[in-house]
Amino acid sequence: MENKNYQQLTRIFTRLSRFSHLSAMAGWDMFTMMPPGGSQARGEALAELSVLQHQILTDKNVAVWLAGAAQENLNDLEQANLREMTRQYQQAALLPEALVEAKSLAGSKCEHAWRSQRPANDWEGFAENLKEVVKLSREEARLRADAKGCSPYDALLDIYEPDMTSARLDELFGDLKSWLPDLLNQVVEKQAQQPLIAPQGPFPIALQREIGVETMARLGFDFNGGRLDVSAHPFCGGVPEDVRITTRYDENELLSALLGVVHETGHARYEQNLPRTWPGQPVALARSTAIHESQSLFFEMQLGRSEAFLKQLLPLVVQRFGDQPAFSESNFVAWNQRVKPGYIRVDADEVSYPAHVVLRYEIERALINGDIEVEDIPALWDEKMRNWLGLSTTGNYRDGCMQDIHWTDGGFGYFPSYTLGAMYAAQLFHAAKKALPDLDAAIARGDFTALFDWLRQNIWQHGSRFTTAQLIENATGEALNSRYFRQHLTARYL
């Protein structure tokens, strides 16, 4: 049999992908539909699946086959797949089975309790569970760091964003810190001169959902391979063949749920357009979390908050909720492009959003590297919120350090992806406009065909065939360059 080691590996990874499918669906159900009483049993079932996948991936034969396949005559695509297989194996082989199980159980417990602790502003209760998650995450980080020869935090960062380091992040975010606070102040000052009319609710949830579904359809979401539901924290999950997205509704807020849907649709379109010709293989998976975020932010910010796109949403809004002074075209656009520093990351405008990310990055890095403890988080959070956005979260844990789901299951290293994603999105949109001279007019007509074809050709269809750096260079002609993000914000808001 030709390339027999490689063929053995493809069988193993197909099997792993089927278990990941089950795990994704059980996870989606846990966040959306599961009654509270099912929490412990579901947590145990998911932990069992994690252990099973870990056992399959770290079987001693896998190491033998990987070594053998490296000597075989593989084409470019197979070599890329082998690179991703090797990476997955190395990530898993570093961790003992007992740690994988303990971390999964602690994460399920912390996340489930967080759902009631956050509304109750119960930091003490939350901190108890978080301490266990942090202890296990530090253990994992130490094992990974020893093998990689890097800091514990960098070892976790590498899981989400291969080859990214905190030194590179400090460079990118340091640049951001040098100009963003000033830009933010200028925009807030400028917008203060334009009095706006707030939309008057209530906006019934059933009608908000209708607009969301219609917008998803316009954005090319395939409802034959996905659906929209409600969860405490919006997310995109499932698998490429069955993508599950969620949002959360508020009858007094007009577009936060809808722009959440647009954001998650960006994730979903990426998943739905990943290559199906290599089913079950790591090379067919999304490239990285920052590339994933670049797609959702491309949809939500570059496209969704553009004047041309907002003008197309307006008739859908008026049709459902009737006309009112707030729905004049200029007011509607300005209202949805307003910049107003607030407490909640997922509701933040795109100018103040990076502040939320840098703050979390600095705290989680210090936490994993052992420079601070869980008890130190609230005071640090408050201090950084004051410095960046002039807001205090003293005693307000619900809208402060308890607002996100990521740390509940040990997702340390994920947060930087959001601002890296915003930078990638701005650079990709700049490249798309250069390649498609008619793009602005097409968006104004509601015709996204050429834009989505460009994304499919340059990002979606490649899965993990290229490294992140290669993918971005192929698509835009240069490495990640934060100046496009600055240019975008300046052009739209100043």
PLY file of the C-alpha trace (Angstrom):
ply
format ascii 1.0
element vertex 494
property float x
property float y
property float z
element edge 493
property int vertex1
property int vertex2
end_header
0.00 0.00 0.00
1.38 3.39 -0.99
2.26 5.74 1.92
0.91 3.21 4.38
1.89 5.22 7.49
0.09 8.29 6.16
-3.01 6.20 5.29
-3.12 4.83 8.87
-3.00 8.38 10.19
-5.86 9.58 7.96
-8.02 6.79 9.37
-7.18 7.76 12.96
-7.92 11.45 12.34
-11.22 10.66 10.59
-12.22 8.75 13.72
-11.15 11.64 15.96
-13.13 14.07 13.84
-16.30 12.01 14.36
-15.86 12.15 18.12
-15.23 15.92 17.86
-18.54 16.18 15.98
-20.38 14.47 18.85
-18.58 16.59 21.42
-19.46 19.82 19.53
-23.15 18.90 19.40
-23.30 17.89 23.06
-21.56 21.17 23.92
-23.98 23.21 21.80
-26.93 21.53 23.51
-25.40 22.20 26.94
-25.20 25.95 26.18
-28.64 26.28 24.57
-31.24 23.62 25.39
-30.12 21.46 28.32
-32.16 21.72 31.53
-30.01 22.74 34.54
-30.37 19.31 36.13
-28.42 17.71 33.30
-25.26 19.70 34.01
-23.20 17.23 36.02
-24.00 14.20 33.87
-23.26 16.18 30.69
-19.98 17.43 32.13
-18.96 13.86 32.92
-19.99 12.63 29.45
-17.97 15.39 27.74
-14.96 14.66 29.97
-15.23 10.98 28.99
-15.21 11.97 25.31
-12.14 14.20 25.88
-10.29 11.30 27.51
-11.28 8.92 24.71
-10.02 11.35 22.04
-6.83 11.88 24.03
-6.26 8.11 24.22
-6.76 7.66 20.47
-4.47 10.57 19.61
-1.64 9.63 22.00
-1.60 5.89 21.21
2.05 4.83 20.76
1.37 3.72 17.17
0.52 7.32 16.20
4.09 8.46 16.97
5.47 5.56 14.87
3.17 6.39 11.93
4.03 10.11 12.12
7.74 9.31 11.96
7.13 6.86 9.10
4.90 9.25 7.14
7.62 11.94 7.30
9.76 9.63 5.11
6.99 8.89 2.61
6.41 10.47 -0.78
3.63 12.97 0.06
2.28 15.80 -2.13
2.03 19.39 -0.84
-1.45 18.93 0.56
-0.56 15.69 2.34
2.54 17.34 3.79
0.40 20.19 5.12
-2.00 17.63 6.62
0.92 15.76 8.21
2.18 19.06 9.69
-1.23 19.64 11.31
-1.50 16.00 12.49
1.96 16.25 14.08
0.99 19.48 15.79
-2.21 17.96 17.22
-0.31 14.89 18.39
2.42 16.92 20.06
-0.14 19.18 21.78
-1.96 16.11 23.18
1.04 13.91 24.03
2.33 16.48 26.52
-0.74 16.09 28.75
-1.48 13.18 31.08
-4.95 11.70 30.72
-5.87 12.57 34.33
-5.22 16.28 33.65
-7.35 16.24 30.48
-10.25 14.73 32.45
-9.84 17.00 35.50
-9.67 20.13 33.33
-12.80 19.16 31.38
-14.76 18.46 34.59
-13.60 21.67 36.32
-14.47 23.69 33.20
-17.99 22.25 32.92
-18.61 22.89 36.63
-17.29 26.46 36.52
-19.21 27.37 33.34
-22.49 25.94 34.61
-22.25 27.74 37.96
-21.21 30.98 36.20
-24.60 31.14 34.46
-26.35 31.83 37.78
-23.39 33.45 39.59
-22.93 36.18 37.00
-26.52 37.54 37.20
-26.21 37.36 41.01
-22.89 39.32 40.93
-21.45 36.48 43.06
-17.70 36.94 42.65
-16.84 34.90 45.76
-18.71 31.83 44.49
-17.28 32.21 41.00
-13.71 32.72 42.23
-13.80 29.39 44.10
-14.49 27.44 40.89
-12.16 29.63 38.82
-9.24 28.88 41.16
-9.48 25.19 40.27
-9.62 25.97 36.54
-6.59 28.28 36.86
-4.64 25.67 38.87
-5.20 23.04 36.15
-4.54 25.53 33.33
-1.22 26.49 34.94
-0.32 22.81 35.20
-1.08 22.37 31.49
0.82 25.56 30.61
3.88 24.42 32.56
3.99 21.06 30.76
3.63 22.73 27.37
6.15 25.47 28.19
8.81 22.98 29.31
8.46 21.12 26.01
8.46 24.27 23.86
11.01 26.24 25.83
8.78 29.31 26.22
6.75 31.07 28.91
3.66 29.27 30.28
1.33 31.85 28.72
2.99 31.61 25.30
2.48 27.84 25.44
-1.30 28.33 25.79
-1.39 31.16 23.24
0.13 28.75 20.70
-2.91 26.43 20.99
-5.19 29.13 19.56
-2.75 31.10 17.44
0.14 28.93 16.21
3.50 30.76 16.14
2.15 33.87 17.90
4.11 35.02 20.97
3.44 37.55 23.71
6.55 39.44 22.51
4.87 39.93 19.11
1.55 40.78 20.80
3.27 43.37 22.98
4.64 44.93 19.81
1.24 44.98 18.04
-0.73 46.02 21.12
1.97 48.52 22.13
1.49 50.24 18.78
-2.28 50.21 19.36
-1.86 51.79 22.80
0.22 54.59 21.25
-2.65 55.91 19.08
-5.98 54.32 20.05
-6.78 56.26 23.28
-6.29 59.56 21.41
-8.39 58.38 18.44
-11.12 57.21 20.83
-11.24 60.62 22.56
-11.35 62.46 19.22
-14.22 60.30 17.96
-16.23 60.66 21.18
-15.70 64.44 21.08
-16.67 64.65 17.40
-19.82 62.55 17.91
-20.86 64.62 20.94
-21.48 67.49 18.47
-24.08 65.40 16.60
-27.19 64.89 18.78
-28.80 61.52 18.03
-32.31 60.16 18.52
-32.42 56.82 20.30
-34.72 54.14 18.83
-37.82 53.69 21.01
-38.68 50.10 21.94
-39.85 47.67 22.92
-38.67 45.54 19.98
-40.39 42.14 20.28
-37.96 39.23 20.19
-39.92 37.30 17.55
-39.54 40.23 15.13
-35.86 40.69 15.98
-35.37 37.02 15.17
-37.13 37.45 11.80
-34.75 40.26 10.82
-31.81 38.13 11.98
-32.84 35.15 9.86
-33.47 37.32 6.80
-30.07 38.99 7.21
-28.36 35.60 7.56
-29.98 34.55 4.28
-28.75 37.73 2.56
-25.27 36.98 3.85
-25.38 33.54 2.27
-25.86 31.36 5.39
-26.86 27.82 4.37
-29.88 26.88 6.51
-29.71 23.34 5.18
-26.46 23.04 7.13
-27.04 25.17 10.20
-29.46 27.00 12.51
-29.90 30.00 14.83
-30.68 29.64 18.56
-30.43 31.57 21.84
-27.73 31.25 24.53
-26.40 33.24 27.51
-23.32 34.15 25.47
-23.45 34.34 21.64
-21.28 31.75 19.89
-20.78 29.71 16.74
-20.36 25.96 17.21
-21.12 22.63 15.61
-19.26 21.31 12.57
-18.91 22.51 8.94
-21.81 20.28 7.85
-24.05 21.49 10.70
-23.11 24.96 11.99
-24.93 26.20 15.09
-24.96 29.92 15.84
-26.59 31.68 18.78
-27.40 35.19 19.90
-29.12 36.78 22.90
-32.04 39.21 22.70
-33.07 42.29 24.65
-36.48 43.84 23.87
-35.09 47.31 24.63
-32.05 47.01 22.35
-32.63 47.17 18.63
-29.50 45.98 16.87
-27.18 44.35 19.42
-28.73 40.91 18.81
-28.75 41.45 15.06
-25.12 42.55 14.86
-24.32 39.56 17.06
-26.01 37.39 14.43
-24.02 39.09 11.64
-20.82 38.42 13.63
-21.62 34.73 14.16
-22.70 34.42 10.49
-19.15 35.43 9.55
-17.84 32.51 11.61
-20.48 30.24 10.09
-19.77 31.14 6.47
-16.10 30.32 7.05
-17.03 26.94 8.55
-19.58 26.18 5.82
-17.00 26.91 3.11
-14.07 24.96 4.53
-12.83 22.29 2.08
-15.03 19.18 2.09
-12.65 17.26 -0.17
-10.50 16.20 2.82
-13.23 15.14 5.29
-12.12 14.50 8.83
-8.56 15.69 8.21
-6.83 18.45 10.24
-5.87 20.28 7.03
-9.58 20.89 6.38
-10.08 22.70 9.71
-10.13 26.48 10.23
-6.63 27.96 10.28
-6.63 29.60 13.74
-8.85 31.51 16.15
-7.60 34.91 14.90
-8.37 33.94 11.30
-11.81 32.76 12.50
-12.33 36.09 14.28
-11.15 37.94 11.18
-14.10 36.42 9.31
-16.70 37.32 11.95
-15.31 40.85 12.29
-15.11 41.19 8.50
-18.87 40.53 8.47
-19.81 42.52 11.58
-17.50 45.52 11.41
-16.03 45.96 7.92
-19.33 45.08 6.25
-22.10 45.14 8.90
-21.42 48.59 10.36
-20.65 50.18 7.00
-23.03 52.92 5.88
-24.01 50.95 2.75
-24.97 47.84 4.75
-26.85 49.76 7.47
-28.91 51.50 4.75
-30.02 48.05 3.56
-31.00 46.96 7.06
-33.16 50.03 7.62
-36.15 48.94 5.45
-36.22 45.57 7.29
-36.34 47.43 10.61
-39.09 49.87 9.52
-41.13 47.02 8.01
-41.10 45.13 11.36
-41.23 47.96 13.91
-42.89 50.84 12.04
-41.39 54.24 11.37
-40.12 56.63 14.04
-37.79 59.68 14.11
-34.80 57.48 15.04
-35.23 55.66 11.72
-34.30 58.55 9.45
-31.45 57.25 7.30
-28.75 59.56 8.65
-29.76 59.04 12.30
-29.99 55.24 11.90
-26.49 55.04 10.39
-25.00 57.42 12.95
-26.70 55.61 15.86
-25.20 52.29 14.78
-21.76 53.81 14.24
-21.72 55.64 17.55
-18.67 55.15 19.73
-19.48 54.94 23.39
-17.06 53.30 25.83
-19.03 50.76 27.89
-18.53 47.87 30.27
-19.47 44.94 28.04
-16.98 43.60 25.48
-19.49 41.90 23.17
-21.56 45.09 22.92
-18.55 47.37 22.35
-18.11 49.54 19.26
-15.09 48.74 17.12
-13.04 51.72 18.33
-13.20 50.89 22.04
-13.28 47.09 21.54
-9.48 46.60 21.48
-9.27 48.15 24.97
-11.40 45.27 26.28
-9.10 42.75 24.62
-5.76 44.22 25.69
-7.02 44.46 29.29
-7.96 40.74 29.32
-4.73 39.74 27.60
-2.60 41.53 30.20
-4.55 40.02 33.10
-4.65 36.43 31.81
-0.94 36.49 30.89
-0.04 37.61 34.44
-2.42 34.99 35.88
-1.01 32.05 33.91
2.61 33.14 34.38
1.94 33.22 38.16
2.48 36.97 38.62
-1.02 37.45 40.09
-3.70 35.26 41.70
-7.47 34.97 41.09
-8.10 37.32 44.05
-6.19 40.09 42.27
-8.38 40.09 39.15
-11.20 42.51 40.19
-8.88 45.33 41.33
-6.68 44.99 38.23
-9.74 44.92 35.98
-11.07 48.09 37.59
-7.71 49.87 37.27
-7.33 48.99 33.57
-10.97 49.92 32.77
-10.42 53.32 34.39
-7.18 53.88 32.45
-8.55 52.82 29.08
-12.21 53.80 29.15
-12.69 55.99 32.23
-15.14 53.49 33.76
-15.04 51.86 37.20
-16.11 48.26 37.86
-15.57 48.35 41.64
-18.06 45.88 43.13
-19.67 45.37 39.69
-18.29 41.93 38.86
-21.20 41.02 36.60
-20.27 43.75 34.09
-16.58 43.44 34.90
-14.41 40.37 35.32
-17.34 37.89 35.31
-18.84 38.89 31.96
-17.04 36.42 29.65
-17.32 32.67 29.31
-13.72 32.05 28.13
-11.95 31.67 31.48
-14.64 29.38 32.91
-13.28 26.41 30.97
-9.64 27.48 30.85
-9.65 29.26 27.48
-6.57 31.31 28.42
-4.78 32.60 25.32
-7.96 33.07 23.29
-8.68 36.78 23.92
-5.86 38.24 21.77
-7.51 36.54 18.75
-10.26 39.17 18.75
-8.02 42.16 18.12
-5.65 40.19 15.88
-8.82 39.25 13.99
-9.86 42.91 13.68
-6.41 43.72 12.26
-6.58 40.82 9.78
-10.13 41.82 8.79
-9.10 45.42 7.99
-6.13 44.18 5.95
-8.29 41.64 4.07
-10.99 44.22 3.31
-8.32 46.60 2.01
-7.00 43.84 -0.28
-10.52 42.91 -1.44
-11.27 46.55 -2.36
-8.05 46.69 -4.36
-8.97 43.48 -6.20
-12.63 44.48 -6.71
-12.85 48.13 -7.88
-16.69 47.95 -7.95
-16.94 46.65 -4.37
-18.47 49.74 -2.68
-21.17 50.04 -5.35
-21.90 46.29 -5.17
-22.33 46.45 -1.36
-24.65 49.46 -1.77
-26.76 47.32 -4.15
-26.82 44.49 -1.62
-24.75 42.30 -3.94
-22.08 40.47 -1.94
-21.34 37.79 -4.52
-17.92 39.07 -5.64
-16.87 39.79 -2.04
-17.76 36.31 -0.81
-16.14 34.73 -3.86
-12.96 36.65 -3.01
-13.07 35.39 0.60
-13.75 31.84 -0.57
-10.84 31.95 -2.98
-8.34 33.58 -0.61
-9.30 32.31 2.85
-12.17 29.83 3.17
-11.21 27.10 0.72
-7.68 26.72 2.11
-8.59 25.48 5.60
-5.25 24.87 7.35
-3.26 24.19 4.21
-1.02 27.22 4.84
0.36 28.70 8.04
-1.42 31.87 9.19
1.47 34.03 7.98
1.44 32.36 4.54
-2.35 32.60 4.24
-2.38 36.34 4.96
0.60 37.03 2.71
-0.99 35.06 -0.15
-4.29 36.94 0.28
-2.98 40.48 0.81
0.58 40.52 -0.51
2.15 41.27 2.90
2.47 40.06 6.49
0.06 41.26 9.20
0.25 45.06 9.27
-1.76 46.95 11.90
-1.75 50.18 9.88
-4.81 48.99 7.89
-6.82 48.77 11.12
-5.80 52.31 12.06
-6.62 53.57 8.55
-10.03 51.89 8.66
-11.00 53.40 12.04
-9.74 56.84 11.07
-11.59 56.81 7.73
-14.90 55.62 9.19
-14.99 57.66 12.39
-12.95 60.82 11.78
0 1
1 2
2 3
3 4
4 5
5 6
6 7
7 8
8 9
9 10
10 11
11 12
12 13
13 14
14 15
15 16
16 17
17 18
18 19
19 20
20 21
21 22
22 23
23 24
24 25
25 26
26 27
27 28
28 29
29 30
30 31
31 32
32 33
33 34
34 35
35 36
36 37
37 38
38 39
39 40
40 41
41 42
42 43
43 44
44 45
45 46
46 47
47 48
48 49
49 50
50 51
51 52
52 53
53 54
54 55
55 56
56 57
57 58
58 59
59 60
60 61
61 62
62 63
63 64
64 65
65 66
66 67
67 68
68 69
69 70
70 71
71 72
72 73
73 74
74 75
75 76
76 77
77 78
78 79
79 80
80 81
81 82
82 83
83 84
84 85
85 86
86 87
87 88
88 89
89 90
90 91
91 92
92 93
93 94
94 95
95 96
96 97
97 98
98 99
99 100
100 101
101 102
102 103
103 104
104 105
105 106
106 107
107 108
108 109
109 110
110 111
111 112
112 113
113 114
114 115
115 116
116 117
117 118
118 119
119 120
120 121
121 122
122 123
123 124
124 125
125 126
126 127
127 128
128 129
129 130
130 131
131 132
132 133
133 134
134 135
135 136
136 137
137 138
138 139
139 140
140 141
141 142
142 143
143 144
144 145
145 146
146 147
147 148
148 149
149 150
150 151
151 152
152 153
153 154
154 155
155 156
156 157
157 158
158 159
159 160
160 161
161 162
162 163
163 164
164 165
165 166
166 167
167 168
168 169
169 170
170 171
171 172
172 173
173 174
174 175
175 176
176 177
177 178
178 179
179 180
180 181
181 182
182 183
183 184
184 185
185 186
186 187
187 188
188 189
189 190
190 191
191 192
192 193
193 194
194 195
195 196
196 197
197 198
198 199
199 200
200 201
201 202
202 203
203 204
204 205
205 206
206 207
207 208
208 209
209 210
210 211
211 212
212 213
213 214
214 215
215 216
216 217
217 218
218 219
219 220
220 221
221 222
222 223
223 224
224 225
225 226
226 227
227 228
228 229
229 230
230 231
231 232
232 233
233 234
234 235
235 236
236 237
237 238
238 239
239 240
240 241
241 242
242 243
243 244
244 245
245 246
246 247
247 248
248 249
249 250
250 251
251 252
252 253
253 254
254 255
255 256
256 257
257 258
258 259
259 260
260 261
261 262
262 263
263 264
264 265
265 266
266 267
267 268
268 269
269 270
270 271
271 272
272 273
273 274
274 275
275 276
276 277
277 278
278 279
279 280
280 281
281 282
282 283
283 284
284 285
285 286
286 287
287 288
288 289
289 290
290 291
291 292
292 293
293 294
294 295
295 296
296 297
297 298
298 299
299 300
300 301
301 302
302 303
303 304
304 305
305 306
306 307
307 308
308 309
309 310
310 311
311 312
312 313
313 314
314 315
315 316
316 317
317 318
318 319
319 320
320 321
321 322
322 323
323 324
324 325
325 326
326 327
327 328
328 329
329 330
330 331
331 332
332 333
333 334
334 335
335 336
336 337
337 338
338 339
339 340
340 341
341 342
342 343
343 344
344 345
345 346
346 347
347 348
348 349
349 350
350 351
351 352
352 353
353 354
354 355
355 356
356 357
357 358
358 359
359 360
360 361
361 362
362 363
363 364
364 365
365 366
366 367
367 368
368 369
369 370
370 371
371 372
372 373
373 374
374 375
375 376
376 377
377 378
378 379
379 380
380 381
381 382
382 383
383 384
384 385
385 386
386 387
387 388
388 389
389 390
390 391
391 392
392 393
393 394
394 395
395 396
396 397
397 398
398 399
399 400
400 401
401 402
402 403
403 404
404 405
405 406
406 407
407 408
408 409
409 410
410 411
411 412
412 413
413 414
414 415
415 416
416 417
417 418
418 419
419 420
420 421
421 422
422 423
423 424
424 425
425 426
426 427
427 428
428 429
429 430
430 431
431 432
432 433
433 434
434 435
435 436
436 437
437 438
438 439
439 440
440 441
441 442
442 443
443 444
444 445
445 446
446 447
447 448
448 449
449 450
450 451
451 452
452 453
453 454
454 455
455 456
456 457
457 458
458 459
459 460
460 461
461 462
462 463
463 464
464 465
465 466
466 467
467 468
468 469
469 470
470 471
471 472
472 473
473 474
474 475
475 476
476 477
477 478
478 479
479 480
480 481
481 482
482 483
483 484
484 485
485 486
486 487
487 488
488 489
489 490
490 491
491 492
492 493
